[in-house]
Each structure stands twice: as C-alpha cells, then as structure tokens.
C-alpha cells in the first residue's frame, strides 16, 4: 500500500498517520534503517533528489582518496571548512522521536547510513553506524584513531590561510570550495607511523566491514518488521537489508519524500516529512 501526501504538502494526511500507527501497533519490535532525510532538519544537506538521482557530483571514492595526494588535499581542505558546522549539528525531532520509540521498547535496533552520530546524541542506544562515524579519523597503516576535533585543530594549525574561508555546506561535512588551488594544502600524516589518515567512514568503492553487516542482519532476523526513515535506499549497502527483510517475509514501511529503490517491496509508504510523520503517531 502506498499513501502519498499532497504534492505541495510534506505533512502526512490523517489516513497516512492512521496507517503508520497501525503498522507500528501490529509490529512491536522494529528494525529501523535511517538515511540522510533524518538529518536535513539539523542543517546537514542530503545527496539525492525526489527521484533518487544525485543532486550534486558523487562523493570521492576510496580509490581516488588513497591513490592521489591532490584528491586527499582537496578532500581535507573542503572538510576543514565544512566540519565547523557539521561538527556542531544537533539532533532534530526525527532523532528524538526514534530515541523515544527505542526507550519504549519498540526498536530492536537502529541501523543508520548517516555518519553524524545524531541518533546517539538524541539518546538512541542500540545504534549500528553502517557507514562509520565522521567524528573519528583512522590511520590506514597502523589503525590508530584520533578524534576529528583534534585533527581539525592540526589542519587549522598547518593551513591558517584556509581557516577564514566560508562556503556552502555539502553533505557529510563537506563544503563547496570550487575553483581553488589545493596543491599547497598541508595534510598531516599519522604521527605514529606516517600512514594515510582517513575519516573513519565507508567511502564509495569501499566495503562495509563484514562484522557490522552480520550484526545488523542478526537484529533484522530478531525483529517483527522493518521501518525505513528518510532514505531512498539507492546505495546497495542499505538496500540489501530491505531485500533481506522481504526475503524473510517481514513487512516493510518507509517514510521518505520521493522514490526509493525498494518501492516494490514496501507494505506501506508514507511520502511525508520524517519528523512530522513520526510525531503524528
């Protein structure tokens, strides 16, 4: 069943709210998968339009980041500027609503494709960060980790001329710094081994750690149904869980503005703002 909000309104209609409330009542233990639509109200832009297409050039790939020094310089220069606002983002009503559902014993686990840590900041406890967290930096050589805030201070110390720059925010702590020369941007290496430092997130072209996937799948098996919130599921790492839920015969509901890759697998679809839809029930 697919229920669509009026074209110019992103609040759920009464029958949509009733259908979502009924879905939650029939399935007391939810496996929740969230995406970028959960965090847009916190000031973090998303990647895709209502048809699931890219709004902007795709993110840097793992292969480009590790294989080219200029690509790394461009990434970290943009991140230096983008982190200032990304790192100060706060949970919004969607994060709070899901934390309350978990506190009420209604969520088996929350699997998020986001890298902002806002579900945990809102109080959710059983959270699996499918694509990692942007607030930590990892050495690809010795696996040493350090807080992103500490790395930010080092980036700023080495590149003082970039500190005063401002730019339009882009998804996941990025910023639009087009037309600049990044060749002289000084990127720190690992202080312990001299290795490459990378945000501890899964880039495009990189695999999600197997143990993370298996842990999520175990929670999916233990759940009654799946609820997708704010995700088009266009990335396979998230879509595979909808496909697995369908294979297991578990009902799937989605709250998302626009098309999802799993539309033909859904029991219920609510095309509405995430926070408004969750608040209504």
TAVEN-V806413 format. One line per field, one symbol per residue. phi: phi as a letter, one per 30 degrees, with the letter a starting at -180 (. if undefined). psi: psi as a letter, one per 40 degrees, with the letter a starting at -180 (. if undefined). burial: 1 if it has 24 or more other ideal C-beta (glycine too) atoms within 12 Angstrom, else 0. A space follows every 50 residues. Layout:
phi->???
psi->???
burial->???
This chain:
phi->.bccdeecbccddeddddddddddddbdbcccccbeddcddcjcdcccdd cidddaeeddceddddcbdddddddddddedddecedcdbecdddddddd ddddiccdacccddccidddddjdccccdecibddbcbddccidbbdddd deddedddbddddddbaddbehicbdcdicccecdccdcdddbiddcbed bddeicddeedddddddddddddcacbcbibdhdddeceeddddedddic dbcbcadjdbdcedcddbbccaeeddddddc
psi->hhhhiideheiiiddddddddddddegehihhhiadededeeehiidiae eeiheiiiiiidddddehddddddddddddddddddeeiiiadddddddd dddefehdihhheifeeddddeeidghhgdeaheeihihedeeiiiiddd ddddddddgdeedeiiihiiifeiiggieihedehhhiihddeeihhiif ihiheiihhddddddddddddeidihhhhfhefdhddddddddddddefh ihihhhhaiieedeeidhhhgihddddddd.
burial->00111000010100011011001100101111111111111111111100 01000000110100100000111111111111111110101111111110 11000111111111111111110101111111111111110001010100 11011100100100001011111110100001001011100000011111 11110101000110111011001111111111111011111111110001 1111111111111011111111111111111
